[in-house]
Structure formats: structure tokens, C-alpha cells
């Protein structure tokens, strides 16, 4: 039992007093938090708080001007994005980035590019080894599409599908690479109420499959329903951290991020719905 508890509490990702400045602007300032294996963690804050910048620091798009990013105890501060991806961290973006001239299946297969072992010339010669690896990639992609109820559109052009379906395709492209941590940047953006509810179930299913999740999201119905832990930042600084109930009632959070009447009513509604 003790071993299981230790495994459940394993820290995958740690930000230790991370900061970055752009010119005279301090975009992220002494930010620190941990993500434990098996959690769904939400990073929230008002527009311009630095949330996407934090994701870019984690994934190597930006190099911190101070502080450290650690992955499973290893300092990965400033590693290139492809090196971060190789470690088992994958992400989606605010705007969908599917290949417009490719099918759903081809887009998902592309998510395995770091795992391809055959050389370019083997592809040109269509060697048996190349054909075997290609079939493995196809089978794995189809298995992920099945999990996300996308198998029936596998051969459709990805960008011809409804917006919510494209979001799931983007998730599939991340999951096919077998990440340990998936970073979702506003996954509910542009989704209707039913699609957001489906997203909640999808995020939980991803976590239940063994993948840890961190997301930036403005849709409080998603955040409050799926997150185990919430980190709140404002002007690049952490102002609160805790479970949804603690964050919902935190006066600093209400003042900085949830102080508008309509947002307060939305939170109150969520609290009644979850009680």
C-alpha cells in the first residue's frame, strides 16, 4: 500500500521559481507549482496573465530567464521543443493546427514522427521493413481513433470536419505518441455546450488511461468539473492553488479573475450543480 501511495504522489513536472521577461515586461514571475502523476491540473487566470507563456516555457518554445523546469526530477530548462517531446510531453494549441491536405488518419500518423525508425531511402525503395513499420503506425493510429470515437472519419479530410471533431483529432495526434503528460491550451475554445460536456468525459478518459493532463481553459464548466488541482496566476504570478472548491471561494481569485458578476454566477451555478 505504501508503494502505491508513493507512485500516486510521483512528481512528473515541477516549475521552480520560473520567470521570463520580454524587454521590460515581466511575463512570468517566480512561478512555482508541481504536477503529480495521474492528475488533471488547470492553469487559469485573466487574459494576459501569462498562461500560454507558461506552456511555452514548459515545452521549450521559450527559455526561462530564471528558475528551473524539472521533468521527473531532471532539469530540462531550455531544452529544445523536440527534446521535450521525446521525454513524453505533448501539447495542443489555442488554434487548431491540423494538416489541411491530409486525412484524419494521416494527421494522427504524423503524430508518431519521433518514433519512426526507418530511413528515408527505405521509404523510397518500399522495403519490407518500411512496410512493416508503416502498418504498425497505421494500426496504432486507428486504435487511438477508436478510443476517441473517430474511426468512422479516419479517411475524411481533417479540416473538412466540424470544429469539435477537429479538436478531438488534434487530441488523437498527441495521444498516439504515448505521452506521459499532455498539455491542452484552451481545448474547449469554440465548442458548444454539448461538445464541452463531451470534452470533460474525454479529458477524464485520457487521465484514466494513464496520461497526466494540464490545461489552460476559460470555460469554468470544464475547469471545475475535471480538474483535481487548479493553479491561478495573475500578471505572471501565482496567487492561489487548490482544489475546485477552494479556488471557487478564494477571495483573491474572485477579485483577480472571477470578479465579474456573470462569472460569479457561473461559478455559483457550477457549485450548485456539483453539490
C-alpha positions, 0 to 999 in steps of 0.5 A, a space after each residue: 500500500 505504501 508503494 502505491 501511495 508513493 507512485 500516486 504522489 510521483 512528481 512528473 513536472 515541477 516549475 521552480 521559481 520560473 520567470 521570463 521577461 520580454 524587454 521590460 515586461 515581466 511575463 512570468 514571475 517566480 512561478 512555482 507549482 508541481 504536477 503529480 502523476 495521474 492528475 488533471 491540473 488547470 492553469 487559469 487566470 485573466 487574459 494576459 496573465 501569462 498562461 500560454 507563456 507558461 506552456 511555452 516555457 514548459 515545452 521549450 518554445 521559450 527559455 526561462 530567464 530564471 528558475 528551473 523546469 524539472 521533468 521527473 526530477 531532471 532539469 530540462 530548462 531550455 531544452 529544445 521543443 523536440 527534446 521535450 517531446 521525446 521525454 513524453 510531453 505533448 501539447 495542443 494549441 489555442 488554434 487548431 493546427 491540423 494538416 489541411 491536405 491530409 486525412 484524419 488518419 494521416 494527421 494522427 500518423 504524423 503524430 508518431 514522427 519521433 518514433 519512426 525508425 526507418 530511413 528515408 531511402 527505405 521509404 523510397 525503395 518500399 522495403 519490407 521493413 518500411 512496410 512493416 513499420 508503416 502498418 504498425 503506425 497505421 494500426 496504432 493510429 486507428 486504435 487511438 481513433 477508436 478510443 476517441 470515437 473517430 474511426 468512422 472519419 479516419 479517411 475524411 479530410 481533417 479540416 473538412 470536419 466540424 470544429 469539435 471533431 477537429 479538436 478531438 483529432 488534434 487530441 488523437 495526434 498527441 495521444 498516439 505518441 504515448 505521452 506521459 503528460 499532455 498539455 491542452 491550451 484552451 481545448 474547449 475554445 469554440 465548442 458548444 455546450 454539448 461538445 464541452 460536456 463531451 470534452 470533460 468525459 474525454 479529458 477524464 478518459 485520457 487521465 484514466 488511461 494513464 496520461 497526466 493532463 494540464 490545461 489552460 481553459 476559460 470555460 469554468 464548466 470544464 475547469 471545475 468539473 475535471 480538474 483535481 488541482 487548479 493553479 491561478 496566476 495573475 500578471 505572471 504570478 501565482 496567487 492561489 492553488 487548490 482544489 475546485 472548491 477552494 479556488 471557487 471561494 478564494 477571495 483573491 481569485 474572485 477579485 483577480 479573475 472571477 470578479 465579474 458578476 456573470 462569472 460569479 454566477 457561473 461559478 455559483 451555478 457550477 457549485 450548485 450543480 456539483 453539490 
